[in-house]
Every structure is written in C-alpha cells, then in structure tokens.
Amino acid sequence: MIKYMQHHTIDRAKYDHCVMMDKRGLVYGFSWYLDTVAESWDALVLNDYDAVWPLPVRSKFGFKYFFRPYAVQQLGIFSKIELTEGSKLDFVKLLQKHSSYADVYLNEEQLVGLKSFKHIKSDLNTNFTLNLNRSYREVYQGYKSNTKRNIKKADGNKLTIFEHDGPDVLINLFRAGKGANLNLDEEFYRVMKKAMFQCLHKGVGKLWTVYGPHNQVCAGAFFVETEKRSTLLFTGQTEIGRNMQAMFYLINEYIILRSGKPMTLDFEGSNLKSLARFYEGFGPSHLYYQRLKYNGLPLPLKWLKK
C-alpha cells in the first residue's frame, strides 16, 4: 500500500535507508539533501519504506504543487525492491490525487506509460554516466579523438589543480562565464551555494579548481560522492579557462584519480547540444529520465500555468 506522508511524519532512518539501498546511488533523495535545497517536502511511501518518492512541495493561491528544486536533476521513486509497472502507475495516481499541479522528474530509466492519465504530459531528458570501475587506460580508450586532443593541449598550458577553494570561488567563475547569459535568479545561486556547503560539511563534496600559469583561477567543478556514484553537480570557467581547455584537464584528472573504483561518474547530462557534446567526448553511456507535468488547476489558473 502506498501512503502520502507529510514531512513531519516521515521516519527519516527508514526513509534514508531506502534511498541508500536504491541501485542508482543518487544523492538528491537523501533527507539531509532535500532539507538543504527545498523549503518543504513530503513523500509517497510504499509499505514499510520499501520504496519512496520524495516530493518537494509549495503552495500558491491555496493550491499545493510539486516541483523540482534547484541543485536537483531527478528524484522519482527510490526503491529497495524491483517495482512493477503497476506499482509505478499507482505512485503517479497518488501524486495526481494529492496535488493541483506538478512538474517533476523521475529517476533515469524509470519510464512510466501514461496513456490512462488525463492532464499529464511527459518528455525525456538526457543524462550521461561513465563507468569508472575500470583502469584509466580502458576509460581513456573510450574518449573521442577531439577530447584526447584537447587534453594534450591542456597539458601544455601549465595548469594545476587546487582542492581547497570554497563554493564562492566556483559560483563567481560560473557568473563570469556561462551564468552571464542565462539570467538566473539569485535563488539559484543561494540554493547551489547552500547545497555545496552542506555536501562539504557531510564529507561527500569535492571542490576542484584549476589555476593557470599566472596563478589565476580559470575553471572549477563540484562533485558529490556517494557510495555508488559521483555527481558533477556544478561547474564554472572563464573565457581564459575555455581557451586553455581547463575543463577537459579537470575532468580527466578526476577520472585518473577515481578510475578503478566501483562507482559511476554522473555528468548531470544536458539537453544543450554544446554541453552534451563535451560530455560525450569522455565516452559515457546515454541514459534517459522522464519529466512528468500534471495540470489539474481550475480555470483560469490552468491557462496561466501552461
């Protein structure tokens, strides 16, 4: 039986154990992470925490809605057991029952058929993951020729890795680079900074920055490492870093260090062609995760949320 449980009624120990046992090893579902990035969250719970679906929740104009917070790529159902298609559909039915509006993302390869549902739309997003449980030589053989060329170029630029900068340095790199063209609100930066600090506090965050020959920081990346997965949560680089191939250098150095360990490097893949091309250069697998969008609002609010 699946129950809708409000935040204060959730048994956190059982809930987190279920998230930990899920085969994907995603960090986004842990209670401490959700507490960091979401104002409030509830959950759908199967039996005695055999499976859970965390649902960040807000209210507006008296209507409750589920959403994806910043610093989260996918949530969906975390499970200790193999779920049937019928069980997944039951989860979606209960989600629909308990919200007026939802815009949520399922876990990768957790696709749900929605022909029997009204007012729910769906599309697919791309993720890229790289199996690191091999020698670096084996991983490197899967790199595309252009990526290998850019790594060689970077090796000639006298770049160095530094592991002790704080999240503010990385956020400033992002603002000066890609962030300058994205018009992101300050809430995005606040949540991302908070998530990085919390991951560092929990001992699962790794922040690497790249310095050029004149001791100038030019690129950086933040990784979140769980037992099964390392997630590339956030990156930033300057134009100088881009010209020196600093991000190719950083990712390759990280792969050298982590190769041979039983974990997956999750690039948090992108639907943007340029970013997808960069990730694809390291030879990852393509995975897909599903977006579900439900609009059960009354008119005229339904039109406003289209």
C-alpha positions as CSV (number, residue, x, y, z in Angstrom):
1,M,0.0,0.0,0.0
2,I,1.3,3.5,-0.9
3,K,0.7,6.3,1.6
4,Y,1.1,10.0,1.2
5,M,3.2,11.2,4.2
6,Q,3.7,14.8,5.3
7,H,7.3,15.8,6.1
8,H,6.9,15.7,9.9
9,T,5.5,12.1,9.9
10,I,8.3,10.5,7.8
11,D,10.6,8.1,9.6
12,R,13.9,9.5,8.5
13,A,16.0,6.5,9.3
14,K,13.8,4.1,7.3
15,Y,13.4,6.7,4.5
16,D,17.2,7.3,4.1
17,H,17.9,3.5,4.3
18,C,15.6,3.1,1.3
19,V,17.3,5.8,-0.7
20,M,20.7,4.4,0.2
21,M,19.6,0.9,-1.0
22,D,18.4,2.2,-4.4
23,K,20.6,0.9,-7.1
24,R,21.3,4.3,-8.7
25,G,23.1,5.9,-5.8
26,L,21.6,9.3,-6.4
27,V,22.3,11.9,-3.7
28,Y,19.2,14.0,-4.4
29,G,16.8,11.8,-2.5
30,F,18.5,11.8,0.9
31,S,16.6,13.7,3.6
32,W,19.5,16.0,4.5
33,Y,19.9,17.0,0.9
34,L,16.2,17.7,0.4
35,D,16.2,19.7,3.6
36,T,19.0,21.8,2.1
37,V,17.5,22.6,-1.3
38,A,13.8,22.6,-0.7
39,E,11.6,24.7,1.7
40,S,9.4,21.7,2.4
41,W,9.0,18.2,1.1
42,D,6.6,15.3,1.6
43,A,6.8,11.7,0.3
44,L,4.9,8.8,-1.1
45,V,5.8,5.7,0.8
46,L,5.2,2.0,-0.2
47,N,4.5,-0.4,2.7
48,D,7.3,-0.1,5.3
49,Y,9.6,2.1,3.3
50,D,10.1,-0.5,0.5
51,A,10.0,2.4,-1.9
52,V,9.7,6.2,-1.5
53,W,9.0,9.1,-3.8
54,P,10.2,12.4,-2.3
55,L,8.1,15.4,-3.4
56,P,9.3,19.0,-2.8
57,V,6.1,21.0,-2.2
58,R,4.9,24.5,-2.2
59,S,1.5,26.3,-2.1
60,K,0.2,29.2,-4.1
61,F,-3.3,30.8,-4.2
62,G,-4.3,28.0,-1.8
63,F,-3.2,25.2,-4.2
64,K,-0.5,22.7,-3.5
65,Y,2.0,21.8,-6.1
66,F,5.1,19.6,-6.5
67,F,8.3,20.9,-8.2
68,R,11.9,20.2,-8.8
69,P,14.2,22.4,-6.7
70,Y,17.5,23.9,-7.9
71,A,20.5,21.6,-7.4
72,V,18.4,18.6,-8.2
73,Q,18.4,16.8,-11.6
74,Q,16.0,13.9,-10.9
75,L,14.0,12.5,-8.0
76,G,11.3,10.0,-8.7
77,I,11.0,6.6,-6.9
78,F,13.8,5.3,-4.8
79,S,13.3,1.6,-4.1
80,K,14.8,-1.4,-2.2
81,I,12.8,-3.8,-4.4
82,E,12.1,-4.2,-8.1
83,L,8.9,-2.3,-8.9
84,T,6.3,-3.5,-11.3
85,E,4.8,-1.2,-14.0
86,G,1.6,-1.3,-12.0
87,S,3.3,-0.1,-8.8
88,K,4.8,2.9,-10.7
89,L,1.4,3.8,-12.1
90,D,-0.1,3.6,-8.5
91,F,2.6,6.1,-7.4
92,V,1.6,8.5,-10.2
93,K,-2.1,8.2,-9.4
94,L,-1.4,9.2,-5.8
95,L,0.8,12.1,-6.9
96,Q,-2.1,13.3,-9.1
97,K,-4.5,12.9,-6.2
98,H,-2.5,15.0,-3.8
99,S,-1.6,18.0,-6.0
100,S,-3.3,20.5,-8.2
101,Y,-0.1,20.9,-10.2
102,A,3.2,19.0,-10.6
103,D,6.3,19.4,-12.6
104,V,8.6,16.6,-11.5
105,Y,11.4,14.4,-12.9
106,L,11.6,10.6,-12.5
107,N,14.9,8.7,-11.9
108,E,16.8,7.6,-15.0
109,E,15.3,4.7,-16.9
110,Q,12.3,4.7,-14.6
111,L,9.9,5.3,-17.5
112,V,6.2,5.3,-16.9
113,G,3.5,4.8,-19.5
114,L,0.8,7.5,-19.1
115,K,-1.9,6.6,-21.7
116,S,-4.5,6.1,-19.0
117,F,-3.8,9.5,-17.3
118,K,-5.6,12.8,-18.1
119,H,-3.8,16.1,-17.8
120,I,-0.3,14.6,-17.6
121,K,2.3,15.3,-20.2
122,S,5.7,13.7,-20.5
123,D,9.0,14.2,-22.2
124,L,12.5,12.7,-22.0
125,N,15.8,14.3,-20.9
126,T,19.3,13.0,-21.5
127,N,21.9,12.1,-18.9
128,F,25.4,10.8,-19.4
129,T,27.2,8.4,-17.0
130,L,30.7,6.9,-17.1
131,N,31.6,3.6,-15.5
132,L,34.8,4.1,-13.5
133,N,35.2,0.5,-12.3
134,R,37.9,0.0,-14.9
135,S,41.5,1.0,-15.4
136,Y,42.2,4.6,-16.5
137,R,43.7,3.1,-19.7
138,E,40.4,1.4,-20.5
139,V,38.4,4.5,-19.8
140,Y,40.7,6.7,-21.9
141,Q,40.3,4.3,-24.8
142,G,36.7,5.3,-24.9
143,Y,37.4,9.1,-25.2
144,K,36.7,10.7,-28.6
145,S,39.7,11.9,-30.6
146,N,38.8,15.6,-30.1
147,T,38.7,15.1,-26.3
148,K,42.1,13.4,-26.4
149,R,43.5,16.3,-28.4
150,N,42.1,18.9,-26.0
151,I,43.6,17.1,-23.0
152,K,47.0,17.2,-24.7
153,K,46.6,20.9,-25.4
154,A,45.7,21.5,-21.7
155,D,48.8,19.5,-20.6
156,G,51.0,22.1,-22.3
157,N,49.3,25.0,-20.6
158,K,50.9,24.5,-17.1
159,L,47.6,24.1,-15.4
160,T,47.3,22.9,-11.8
161,I,44.5,21.5,-9.6
162,F,43.7,23.1,-6.2
163,E,41.3,21.4,-3.8
164,H,40.8,24.0,-1.1
165,D,38.8,26.8,-2.6
166,G,35.3,27.5,-1.3
167,P,31.9,27.5,-3.1
168,D,32.0,31.3,-3.6
169,V,35.0,30.9,-5.9
170,L,33.2,28.4,-8.1
171,I,30.0,30.5,-8.2
172,N,31.9,33.5,-9.2
173,L,33.5,31.5,-12.1
174,F,30.1,30.5,-13.2
175,R,28.7,34.0,-13.0
176,A,31.6,35.3,-15.1
177,G,31.2,32.6,-17.7
178,K,28.0,30.7,-18.7
179,G,25.9,32.4,-16.0
180,A,26.3,35.8,-17.6
181,N,24.0,34.8,-20.4
182,L,21.4,32.7,-18.5
183,N,19.6,35.4,-16.4
184,L,19.3,33.1,-13.4
185,D,17.7,34.5,-10.3
186,E,19.5,34.9,-7.1
187,E,17.6,32.0,-5.6
188,F,19.5,29.6,-7.9
189,Y,22.9,30.8,-6.6
190,R,21.7,30.8,-3.0
191,V,20.5,27.2,-3.2
192,M,23.5,26.0,-5.1
193,K,25.9,27.6,-2.6
194,K,23.9,26.1,0.3
195,A,24.0,22.6,-1.3
196,M,27.8,22.8,-1.8
197,F,28.5,23.9,1.7
198,Q,26.2,21.1,3.1
199,C,27.9,18.5,1.0
200,L,31.3,19.6,2.2
201,H,30.1,19.6,5.8
202,K,28.8,16.0,5.3
203,G,32.1,14.9,3.8
204,V,30.7,14.0,0.4
205,G,31.6,17.1,-1.5
206,K,34.8,17.7,-3.5
207,L,35.5,21.1,-5.0
208,W,38.4,21.3,-7.5
209,T,39.6,24.5,-9.2
210,V,42.1,24.9,-12.0
211,Y,44.8,27.6,-11.9
212,G,46.7,28.9,-14.9
213,P,50.4,29.7,-15.3
214,H,49.9,33.2,-13.7
215,N,48.2,31.7,-10.6
216,Q,44.8,32.8,-11.9
217,V,41.7,30.6,-11.3
218,C,40.1,29.8,-14.6
219,A,37.8,26.7,-14.0
220,G,36.2,24.7,-11.3
221,A,33.9,21.8,-10.6
222,F,32.0,20.4,-7.6
223,F,31.5,16.7,-7.2
224,V,29.2,14.9,-4.8
225,E,30.4,11.4,-4.0
226,T,28.1,8.7,-2.6
227,E,29.0,5.0,-2.3
228,K,27.9,4.2,-5.9
229,R,28.0,7.5,-7.7
230,S,30.0,10.7,-8.2
231,T,27.7,13.5,-9.4
232,L,29.2,16.5,-11.3
233,L,26.9,19.0,-9.5
234,F,28.2,22.4,-10.7
235,T,30.9,23.8,-12.9
236,G,32.3,27.1,-14.0
237,Q,35.0,28.5,-16.1
238,T,36.3,31.8,-17.6
239,E,37.0,32.6,-21.2
240,I,40.7,32.1,-20.4
241,G,39.9,28.7,-19.0
242,R,37.9,27.7,-22.1
243,N,40.8,28.8,-24.3
244,M,43.2,26.7,-22.2
245,Q,41.0,23.6,-22.3
246,A,40.9,23.8,-18.4
247,M,37.7,21.8,-18.0
248,F,39.0,18.9,-20.2
249,Y,42.0,18.9,-17.9
250,L,40.0,19.0,-14.7
251,I,37.6,16.2,-15.7
252,N,40.4,14.0,-17.0
253,E,42.4,14.4,-13.8
254,Y,39.4,13.5,-11.7
255,I,38.8,10.4,-13.8
256,I,42.5,9.4,-13.4
257,L,42.1,9.6,-9.6
258,R,38.8,7.7,-9.4
259,S,39.4,5.1,-12.1
260,G,39.4,1.5,-10.7
261,K,36.8,2.3,-8.1
262,P,33.3,0.7,-8.1
263,M,31.4,3.9,-8.9
264,T,29.8,5.8,-11.7
265,L,30.6,9.4,-12.8
266,D,27.3,11.2,-13.4
267,F,27.9,14.2,-15.7
268,E,24.3,15.5,-15.0
269,G,23.9,15.4,-18.8
270,S,22.4,18.3,-20.7
271,N,19.8,18.8,-23.4
272,L,22.1,21.6,-24.7
273,K,24.0,20.4,-27.7
274,S,27.3,22.1,-26.9
275,L,27.4,20.7,-23.3
276,A,26.2,17.3,-24.4
277,R,29.0,17.2,-27.0
278,F,31.6,18.0,-24.2
279,Y,30.3,15.2,-22.0
280,E,30.0,12.7,-24.9
281,G,33.7,13.2,-25.6
282,F,34.6,11.2,-22.5
283,G,32.7,8.1,-23.8
284,P,29.8,7.9,-21.3
285,S,26.6,5.9,-21.6
286,H,23.4,7.7,-22.6
287,L,20.6,7.4,-20.1
288,Y,17.1,9.0,-20.1
289,Y,15.0,10.3,-17.4
290,Q,11.3,11.3,-17.7
291,R,9.7,14.6,-16.9
292,L,6.0,14.5,-15.8
293,K,3.9,17.6,-15.9
294,Y,0.4,17.5,-14.4
295,N,-2.0,20.4,-14.5
296,G,-5.2,19.9,-12.6
297,L,-5.7,23.5,-11.7
298,P,-9.2,25.1,-12.2
299,L,-9.7,27.7,-14.9
300,P,-8.3,30.4,-15.4
301,L,-5.2,29.3,-13.3
302,K,-4.8,26.3,-15.6
303,W,-4.2,28.6,-18.6
304,L,-1.7,30.7,-16.6
305,K,0.4,27.6,-15.8
306,K,0.5,26.2,-19.3
